[in-house]
Amino acid sequence: MTAELTRGQNHPLPRARLEIRVSAGTPVVAGATLGDENGTIHGVERVVHPGAPTLPGLEVSRQAAADHRLAVDLDAVPDAVHRVSVLLALPAGGQGPARFGAVAAPFVAVTDLDGDEVASYTITGLEAESAVVVLELYRRQGAWKVRAVGQGYAGGLAELLADQKLSQAHQLAATIHEAVASGLARSIPAPPAAAPAHRPDHGAMPGAGPGGPVPPASPYDPPGAFRPRPTDARGAGTTRGTAAVPERAGGARHRRPAVRSRRRWPDRLQPPAPAERGAAPAAACRTRVRTGSPGPARRR
């Protein structure tokens, strides 16, 4: 059963390998920080973000997106890490919304590898904030739990990282936004390929290939079944009703109509005419019906 958390609530995590799924109404940046018992980040190497998307036990997306899946393996997290904070931020640059109050409330769910939800949380109450810590996975007495946080920061990523005592907060925030901007530039779709030039073939019949018309597929054939094309001795396609003849000395090739043999009945086996076949003799249709007890036999 899924635990629907509110701000401040926690829930035990039954397994170490999990997914954190994020759904937002606009492209957001997803990341995580690895802190000690007090939540302090000891260096930029303890932050996983689009510019450095993998750390032991964690992996995030390289680009901003409306939906994210963060892979988590708590058994692979270093022993010195006691708190994993999952964060979201709006991309900088002015191309999208600048605050979470202008978009739909983000939704986050912790699931197992089969997709079954363990806990979920909808982040509400955000207004001017452009970065938020949504969840916190923390270790307590050898067991891991999840807590709904929902702490927003109007100063963006720089303020969020500084609140976790990272000394290079502003430099790392700028690096993250640059990585996101370059990822968005690479994600521009390429123009569609030009359609191949059409070369009309005036000598071909509609629907016919180079070897003649293709027979229709049988409705009893399985989907995708191959039906061979009828061919003559030379391998060229032939049509029904014509017979192939060898080439003449001049090189011209002719076709003559195929002659169908007509079966003749012998005179003594000629079938009756349709009128006679349908009409039965009147004498054959008379049936004598006797009633009562049989009379004495006649003498002849």
C-alpha positions, 0 to 999 in steps of 0.5 A: 500500500502506498503511503501518501505523505504530507510535509514532515511525515516519514515512512520506512523503506523496505528495500535498498534499490529504488526509483524516485519518479518526478512528474512536473508540469514544466521541465525541471532540473533534478539532482541530489546531495549526499550529507552527513548526520547533520545534512552538511555537504562536504565538497562538490563531489557529494552532489549529483546533477546533470553535469555529474549525473552519477555517484556511488548509489545515485544516478540522475538525468543529464537534462531538464525534463518534465518527468524524471527517474532517479536510480537509487541503491542505498547499499552502494552509498558511502558509509559516511553518508547519512542523508540523501536530499532530492532536489528540483530546480527551474532552469535559469535563462528566462525561457521558462517559468521563474517560480514554482508558484506559476506551474502545477504542483510537482509530484514525486513517488518512491517506487521499487524496481517493479514500479510499485509505489512505496511512498508519494508526496505532492509538493504544495504551497510553493510561490516565489521559490525556484528550487526545492528539496522534495524528499530526504532519504536518511539512515537511522540505526542502520535502517533507511527511511524517507521523509517529505520535506518540501523546503523551497528557496527563492534564491534558487540552487545557490541558496539551497546548496548554501543552506547545506553548508556547501562552500562552493554553492554559487560556483556549483549552481552556475555549473549546473545551469550551464550543463542544463543549457548545453543539454537543451541546445543539444536536444533541439530536434534535427530537421526532417529528411527530404523525401526521395525524388519520385520517378514515374514509371509509365510502363508499369501497371498500377500496383505492379512491381518490376516483375508484374502484378503481385497476387493479393495476399490470402486472408488465411495467411498469417500476418507478414507471410510471404506469397511468391510471385507466379513466374515462368521458366525464365523467372519473369512474372506472367499473368493469368490467361497467357502462355509464355513462348520462346523468343524468336530469332529477331529477339521479339517476344510474343504471347498468345492466348492460352487454349483451354481444352473443352471436354465433350460428352459421348453421344450415349452419355450426353446429359439431359437437357435442362428442361428434361432434367428438371421435369420428372415423368408423370408415371414415375410420380404416381404412387399406389397406396393400398388401404385396408386388409389385402384381398384374395390373390387373383388367379392368372 
